[in-house]
Amino acid sequence: MLQNINEVRYISIIFVKEVHDFLKELKNILAFYQDLKASNTNAALASVVYVEGSSYRRMGARMLIAENGEWVGGISGGCLEGDALKRAKIAIIKSQASIIRYDTTTDDDHQIGVGLGCNGIIDVLFKPIDFDDKANPLEVLKAVLEPFSEPKKFITFTKTKEKELLGSVFSLNGGIPIPASQLEKVKAQDGSQKIELDEESTIFFEVVPPSIELVLLGHQYDIYPLISLCTQLGWQSSVVAPSSKVKGISTFSPENIADYPWHAQSAAILMSHSLLTDKENLRIILNSTIPYIGMLGPKERSTRILNELKAEGLKVDESRIYAPVGLDIGATSPEEISLSIVAEIKAFFASRNGGHLRDRQSPINDRNPAKSFK
């Protein structure tokens, strides 16, 4: 959190460590919003609504800025936050939303971001927050605080002839002032993107996926570093084990594992250290829709379990089984193994291969191309 503009460079250093999960960042912003609302401290929301070329943050990145200079979140790696503080104060004073384009594609001594390697175009929407408005952007975005298993979708007006609509956010399930024919086309999209409705209207269509959920089927000491990493990342974590075997953590009964509420971002790790237990748990969860199943231990062990299940006539879809679980990073300790597992799961849900970023030819952050419904 920033105290004044002179601290921007220092804050940008710890920003990389503290803001690493999109949904977690949004939840932190909403918590800050509640504090500001309670103290009646004016604030403005800065949102990245369009990105072209290279940028540190993707579309949907946000920072909530209080009039006293404190803020949570971020819209870049530190090169834009200082100017964002000034723009936010202007929005608060004028009580008016605005779109600011930051173009860092040229080496101009007067251009914000020069020398920091941004080299992209970023549109940032600054919207003053009216605490009395039950439909202000953050009140609408509160929906992400509710448990959800399917992606939540929002629409933000980034260009409109109706000034009061600029910066307004609508849930896709709410009343949206868009013609029905266009709205149906918007609803059909499945990725965050800028959409031009017509010459006078542009929206930012945003998709917020549920948190990754890591379900640990086991009760040995090696579950704890995994739980700790999940907490730091803002992921959900559950433990399937007898409650008597685990201290200080709520558990899901192994007898009821067939009824576990898996969703599209769920990952299960078989780590009971008992071949028989892992085999029986695998038999049950193979009948579920869970997309990722990891098996701890050497390859020979997992191969034996899979072969025994096949010999019993069970159909095994090995495409969703990762055994041994984790990326090959030379991990040996429980903490390092946890890092390896979490990294592989993140790569899986991000549709990445877990390779070196230096070998990646496309942008680090995926962006959906702009589409037009004219």
Backbone torsions as a table, in degrees:
resi	resn	phi	psi	omega
1	MET	NA	139.4	-173.9
2	LEU	-97.2	136.9	177.6
3	GLN	-94.8	-37.6	176.4
4	ASN	-155.8	168.0	-173.5
5	ILE	-60.6	-31.4	-176.8
6	ASN	-66.4	-13.6	-178.0
7	GLU	-94.3	5.9	-172.9
8	VAL	-57.4	-46.1	-175.8
9	ARG	-65.4	-36.2	178.1
10	TYR	-67.8	-44.3	-178.8
11	ILE	-64.2	-35.9	-177.7
12	SER	-63.7	-22.6	179.0
13	ILE	-73.1	-46.9	-178.8
14	ILE	-78.0	-16.2	179.0
15	PHE	-58.4	-40.2	-178.1
16	VAL	-61.7	-34.1	-178.0
17	LYS	-80.0	-39.1	-170.0
18	GLU	-89.1	-29.3	-176.6
19	VAL	-112.5	90.3	-175.4
20	HIS	-127.2	-2.0	178.9
21	ASP	-129.7	124.6	-173.1
22	PHE	-59.1	-49.2	-177.9
23	LEU	-68.1	-37.5	177.9
24	LYS	-63.9	-40.3	178.4
25	GLU	-60.8	-43.9	-179.3
26	LEU	-64.2	-38.7	177.9
27	LYS	-66.1	-38.2	177.1
28	ASN	-64.2	-39.2	178.0
29	ILE	-63.5	-42.0	-179.1
30	LEU	-67.7	-33.7	176.0
31	ALA	-66.3	-41.2	177.6
32	PHE	-64.9	-38.3	177.9
33	TYR	-59.0	-42.4	179.9
34	GLN	-63.5	-38.5	178.0
35	ASP	-65.1	-44.2	-179.5
36	LEU	-65.8	-38.1	179.3
37	LYS	-64.9	-41.4	179.9
38	ALA	-64.9	-34.5	-179.6
39	SER	-94.6	-0.1	-179.5
40	ASN	55.7	44.0	178.2
41	THR	-96.9	118.5	-177.7
42	ASN	-58.7	148.4	-177.3
43	ALA	-154.5	163.9	175.1
44	ALA	-135.5	147.3	179.8
45	LEU	-103.4	126.1	175.2
46	ALA	-104.0	126.5	-176.6
47	SER	-130.0	132.9	174.0
48	VAL	-78.9	115.1	-175.6
49	VAL	-112.6	-6.0	176.0
50	TYR	-159.9	139.3	178.2
51	VAL	-136.1	134.4	175.7
52	GLU	-134.2	129.9	-177.6
53	GLY	83.1	-147.5	-175.7
54	SER	-91.6	137.9	175.2
55	SER	-154.8	158.1	-178.7
56	TYR	-77.8	-35.3	179.8
57	ARG	-114.8	155.9	-180.0
58	ARG	-97.9	175.5	177.0
59	MET	-59.5	138.1	-177.7
60	GLY	100.7	-11.9	176.0
61	ALA	-65.8	143.2	-175.7
62	ARG	-140.8	158.5	167.1
63	MET	-143.2	136.0	177.6
64	LEU	-101.5	123.4	-172.3
65	ILE	-117.4	123.0	177.9
66	ALA	-85.7	157.0	-178.3
67	GLU	-64.5	-19.5	178.4
68	ASN	-87.1	4.0	175.9
69	GLY	96.5	-7.5	176.6
70	GLU	-75.5	148.2	179.4
71	TRP	-155.2	160.1	177.0
72	VAL	-134.3	141.8	-179.5
73	GLY	97.2	-160.2	179.5
74	GLY	-178.3	154.3	179.4
75	ILE	-117.6	-2.6	177.2
76	SER	-159.4	-168.1	178.0
77	GLY	-88.5	11.7	179.5
78	GLY	125.7	-14.7	-175.5
79	CYS	-78.8	-19.9	-177.1
80	LEU	-111.1	-14.7	-173.3
81	GLU	-60.5	-38.0	-179.7
82	GLY	-60.6	-47.1	178.6
83	ASP	-68.7	-33.4	179.5
84	ALA	-61.3	-35.1	177.9
85	LEU	-61.7	-42.2	179.9
86	LYS	-67.6	-44.0	-179.8
87	ARG	-63.3	-37.8	179.8
88	ALA	-64.9	-40.7	179.4
89	LYS	-65.1	-36.8	177.3
90	ILE	-64.4	-42.8	179.2
91	ALA	-62.0	-38.9	179.3
92	ILE	-66.2	-46.0	-178.3
93	ILE	-64.1	-42.1	-177.3
94	LYS	-84.1	-13.8	-175.0
95	SER	54.2	44.6	-174.6
96	GLN	-144.3	133.3	178.4
97	ALA	-78.0	154.6	178.3
98	SER	-153.4	157.9	174.9
99	ILE	-111.5	128.1	177.8
100	ILE	-117.3	129.7	177.3
101	ARG	-99.6	123.9	175.1
102	TYR	-103.4	115.9	-178.9
103	ASP	-111.7	106.3	-179.2
104	THR	-111.8	29.7	-178.3
105	THR	-82.9	-14.5	-179.5
106	THR	-118.6	151.1	178.5
107	ASP	-85.7	87.9	-178.8
108	ASP	-118.7	124.6	-177.4
109	ASP	-59.4	-21.3	-179.2
110	HIS	-97.3	1.1	-176.9
111	GLN	-90.1	133.2	176.4
112	ILE	-62.7	135.7	176.1
113	GLY	94.4	-4.1	-178.2
114	VAL	-60.6	137.8	178.6
115	GLY	85.0	-8.3	-178.8
116	LEU	-102.0	0.4	173.2
117	GLY	76.8	24.2	179.7
118	CYS	-68.6	-53.8	174.9
119	ASN	48.7	51.6	178.4
120	GLY	-156.2	176.1	176.2
121	ILE	-112.3	128.1	-177.6
122	ILE	-130.8	125.6	173.9
123	ASP	-98.5	125.4	-179.7
124	VAL	-119.1	128.6	178.6
125	LEU	-96.2	126.2	177.2
126	PHE	-108.4	119.8	-175.2
127	LYS	-128.1	115.8	175.8
128	PRO	-66.1	143.6	-176.3
129	ILE	-99.4	124.4	176.3
130	ASP	-100.5	107.4	-177.1
131	PHE	-62.1	-26.4	-178.7
132	ASP	-81.2	-11.0	-179.4
133	ASP	-89.1	110.9	-178.5
134	LYS	-68.2	-9.7	179.3
135	ALA	-111.6	18.2	177.8
136	ASN	-66.2	158.6	-172.7
137	PRO	-50.3	-40.5	-176.4
138	LEU	-75.4	-29.4	174.6
139	GLU	-66.3	-38.4	178.5
140	VAL	-68.5	-41.8	-177.6
141	LEU	-72.4	-8.4	177.3
142	LYS	-59.1	-16.8	-179.6
143	ALA	-58.4	-23.9	-178.9
144	VAL	-74.7	-12.0	178.0
145	LEU	-79.0	-18.4	178.5
146	GLU	-80.6	144.4	175.7
147	PRO	-60.3	131.7	177.8
148	PHE	-148.1	146.9	-177.1
149	SER	-112.9	-10.6	176.0
150	GLU	-114.1	149.7	-179.4
151	PRO	-56.0	140.7	174.1
152	LYS	-97.8	142.7	-174.8
153	LYS	-124.4	138.3	-177.6
154	PHE	-133.5	156.6	176.4
155	ILE	-125.8	129.0	176.3
156	THR	-118.8	129.4	177.9
157	PHE	-79.8	120.0	-178.6
158	THR	-110.8	-10.1	174.2
159	LYS	-154.1	125.9	-178.8
160	THR	-163.3	147.5	177.5
161	LYS	-75.8	-15.5	176.8
162	GLU	-93.1	101.9	-172.0
163	LYS	-56.1	-34.8	-176.9
164	GLU	-69.3	-16.5	179.4
165	LEU	-85.5	-20.3	-177.2
166	LEU	-59.6	122.7	179.9
167	GLY	87.2	-4.7	179.1
168	SER	-71.1	141.9	-179.0
169	VAL	-116.6	136.6	179.1
170	PHE	-129.3	138.8	170.8
171	SER	-72.8	146.4	-178.5
172	LEU	-64.2	-19.0	179.6
173	ASN	-90.2	-5.9	-178.3
174	GLY	-95.9	-179.4	178.1
175	GLY	-74.2	116.8	-177.1
176	ILE	-114.7	126.5	-178.9
177	PRO	-75.4	63.3	178.2
178	ILE	-130.7	138.2	176.7
179	PRO	-52.3	140.6	-174.9
180	ALA	-54.3	-39.8	-178.0
181	SER	-63.9	-38.8	178.5
182	GLN	-74.6	-38.3	-177.5
183	LEU	-61.0	-39.3	179.5
184	GLU	-63.0	-37.2	177.9
185	LYS	-69.7	-36.1	177.7
186	VAL	-64.7	-45.8	-177.9
187	LYS	-61.9	-24.1	-177.5
188	ALA	-75.3	-12.2	-178.5
189	GLN	-76.3	154.9	-178.8
190	ASP	-128.6	12.5	178.7
191	GLY	-142.1	149.9	179.0
192	SER	-63.1	134.1	-176.2
193	GLN	-168.4	162.3	172.4
194	LYS	-86.3	133.8	-179.2
195	ILE	-129.2	124.3	176.0
196	GLU	-90.6	112.4	179.8
197	LEU	-77.0	-42.8	175.6
198	ASP	-160.2	-170.1	-176.1
199	GLU	-65.5	-22.4	-176.0
200	GLU	-110.8	-2.2	-174.7
201	SER	-134.2	126.2	175.7
202	THR	-134.1	141.3	178.5
203	ILE	-127.3	158.1	169.4
204	PHE	-105.3	111.9	178.7
205	PHE	-91.2	121.2	-171.7
206	GLU	-121.1	133.1	176.8
207	VAL	-115.1	121.3	179.3
208	VAL	-110.1	109.0	-179.6
209	PRO	-75.9	159.0	175.9
210	PRO	-67.5	161.8	177.2
211	SER	-63.3	149.3	171.1
212	ILE	-65.6	136.4	179.2
213	GLU	-115.7	125.5	178.5
214	LEU	-108.2	118.4	-179.0
215	VAL	-107.0	118.3	-175.7
216	LEU	-102.8	116.1	179.6
217	LEU	-97.9	85.7	-177.5
218	GLY	169.8	170.5	-177.4
219	HIS	-138.3	10.1	-179.1
220	GLN	-76.5	174.6	-174.1
221	TYR	-61.0	-22.8	-175.1
222	ASP	-77.7	-0.7	174.8
223	ILE	-76.5	-25.1	-171.6
224	TYR	-69.1	-43.3	176.0
225	PRO	-63.9	-31.1	176.7
226	LEU	-67.2	-42.9	178.0
227	ILE	-62.5	-41.3	179.7
228	SER	-62.3	-43.1	179.2
229	LEU	-65.4	-40.9	178.1
230	CYS	-59.5	-43.1	179.7
231	THR	-61.2	-44.8	179.7
232	GLN	-63.6	-34.2	-177.3
233	LEU	-85.2	-11.0	-177.2
234	GLY	83.0	13.4	176.5
235	TRP	-80.4	161.1	172.1
236	GLN	-89.0	149.0	176.4
237	SER	-140.5	143.6	177.5
238	SER	-136.7	151.5	178.8
239	VAL	-120.7	126.7	176.1
240	VAL	-102.9	104.6	-176.8
241	ALA	-169.6	159.2	174.1
242	PRO	-59.5	134.5	-176.8
243	SER	-59.2	-27.6	-179.2
244	SER	-70.7	-17.2	-177.0
245	LYS	-90.0	-15.8	-175.3
246	VAL	-124.2	131.2	-178.7
247	LYS	-104.7	136.1	173.9
248	GLY	75.7	8.5	-178.8
249	ILE	-134.1	133.0	176.1
250	SER	-72.1	143.6	-175.8
251	THR	-125.0	160.5	173.4
252	PHE	-104.2	131.0	-175.0
253	SER	-65.1	131.2	178.7
254	PRO	-59.2	-30.3	-179.4
255	GLU	-65.4	-21.0	-176.9
256	ASN	-108.1	15.3	-173.8
257	ILE	-61.5	-26.4	179.4
258	ALA	-65.0	-21.3	-178.6
259	ASP	-100.9	10.4	-176.9
260	TYR	-64.2	135.7	-177.1
261	PRO	-81.0	72.2	178.4
262	TRP	-64.4	152.0	171.8
263	HIS	-138.0	-176.1	-171.4
264	ALA	-65.6	-14.8	179.9
265	GLN	-113.3	22.7	179.8
266	SER	-90.2	142.8	174.1
267	ALA	-135.0	135.3	-179.8
268	ALA	-114.4	140.8	176.8
269	ILE	-120.7	119.4	175.8
270	LEU	-84.4	110.3	-172.9
271	MET	-147.6	43.5	-178.8
272	SER	-80.7	-15.6	-175.2
273	HIS	68.4	12.3	174.5
274	SER	-120.3	119.1	-177.9
275	LEU	-59.6	-42.4	-178.5
276	LEU	-65.3	-43.5	-179.9
277	THR	-64.5	-45.2	178.8
278	ASP	-62.2	-38.5	179.8
279	LYS	-63.5	-45.7	-178.5
280	GLU	-69.4	-37.9	176.7
281	ASN	-64.7	-40.4	179.2
282	LEU	-64.3	-39.7	179.3
283	ARG	-56.5	-39.7	-177.2
284	ILE	-75.2	-48.9	-173.3
285	ILE	-75.4	-15.5	174.8
286	LEU	-65.0	-20.9	178.5
287	ASN	-85.5	-2.3	179.9
288	SER	-95.0	-179.7	179.7
289	THR	-98.4	9.8	-177.7
290	ILE	-56.7	130.4	-174.1
291	PRO	-81.5	-20.1	-174.2
292	TYR	-135.1	126.7	176.5
293	ILE	-129.7	120.4	178.8
294	GLY	-108.5	145.1	179.9
295	MET	-124.3	120.8	-180.0
296	LEU	-79.1	146.6	176.6
297	GLY	113.5	174.4	-177.5
298	PRO	-66.5	158.8	-177.0
299	LYS	-62.4	-36.8	-180.0
300	GLU	-59.5	-37.1	-179.3
301	ARG	-66.3	-49.1	-178.8
302	SER	-66.6	-36.4	177.9
303	THR	-62.5	-40.2	178.2
304	ARG	-62.1	-45.5	-179.7
305	ILE	-61.4	-46.2	-178.5
306	LEU	-64.5	-41.9	180.0
307	ASN	-65.1	-38.3	179.1
308	GLU	-66.0	-39.9	179.0
309	LEU	-67.1	-39.1	178.1
310	LYS	-65.5	-39.7	-179.7
311	ALA	-64.2	-26.7	178.2
312	GLU	-83.8	1.4	176.8
313	GLY	92.4	7.8	180.0
314	LEU	-80.7	132.5	176.5
315	LYS	-77.8	122.1	-175.5
316	VAL	-114.8	118.5	175.4
317	ASP	-91.4	96.4	-174.7
318	GLU	-76.7	-9.1	-179.0
319	SER	-65.9	-23.6	179.8
320	ARG	-104.9	9.3	179.2
321	ILE	-105.1	127.3	-179.8
322	TYR	-115.2	104.3	-175.1
323	ALA	-143.8	121.6	-3.8
324	PRO	-67.4	149.1	-177.9
325	VAL	-74.7	145.1	173.8
326	GLY	109.9	161.7	175.5
327	LEU	-84.4	153.2	-178.9
328	ASP	-81.4	86.5	180.0
329	ILE	-117.6	8.6	-179.2
330	GLY	78.3	26.5	-177.6
331	ALA	-68.5	139.4	178.4
332	THR	-128.9	-41.7	-178.6
333	SER	-82.8	161.9	177.7
334	PRO	-55.8	-36.6	-179.7
335	GLU	-68.5	-43.2	179.1
336	GLU	-67.9	-38.8	177.7
337	ILE	-63.8	-38.4	177.4
338	SER	-62.2	-42.0	177.4
339	LEU	-61.0	-43.7	179.3
340	SER	-61.1	-42.7	-178.9
341	ILE	-67.2	-48.6	-178.6
342	VAL	-62.0	-39.9	179.5
343	ALA	-63.0	-42.0	179.9
344	GLU	-66.0	-40.7	-179.7
345	ILE	-65.5	-42.0	177.1
346	LYS	-60.6	-45.5	179.3
347	ALA	-61.6	-40.0	-179.3
348	PHE	-61.5	-49.2	-176.9
349	PHE	-75.3	-17.0	175.3
350	ALA	-94.0	3.6	-178.8
351	SER	57.1	43.1	176.7
352	ARG	-115.0	164.4	-178.4
353	ASN	-98.4	-0.9	178.1
354	GLY	76.1	17.6	-179.4
355	GLY	-82.1	-170.4	180.0
356	HIS	-77.2	135.4	177.3
357	LEU	-63.2	-28.6	180.0
358	ARG	-64.6	-20.7	179.8
359	ASP	-93.4	-4.1	-177.6
360	ARG	-80.8	127.7	-178.6
361	GLN	-90.5	-28.9	-179.5
362	SER	-90.9	169.1	-179.1
363	PRO	-56.4	147.0	179.6
364	ILE	-61.9	-43.5	178.9
365	ASN	-96.9	121.6	178.4
366	ASP	-65.7	142.0	176.8
367	ARG	-135.0	136.6	176.0
368	ASN	-80.9	137.4	179.1
369	PRO	-66.3	148.8	176.8
370	ALA	-65.4	141.5	178.6
371	LYS	-126.0	149.1	-178.6
372	SER	-116.3	136.9	178.2
373	PHE	-115.2	34.1	-179.4
374	LYS	-67.9	NA	NA
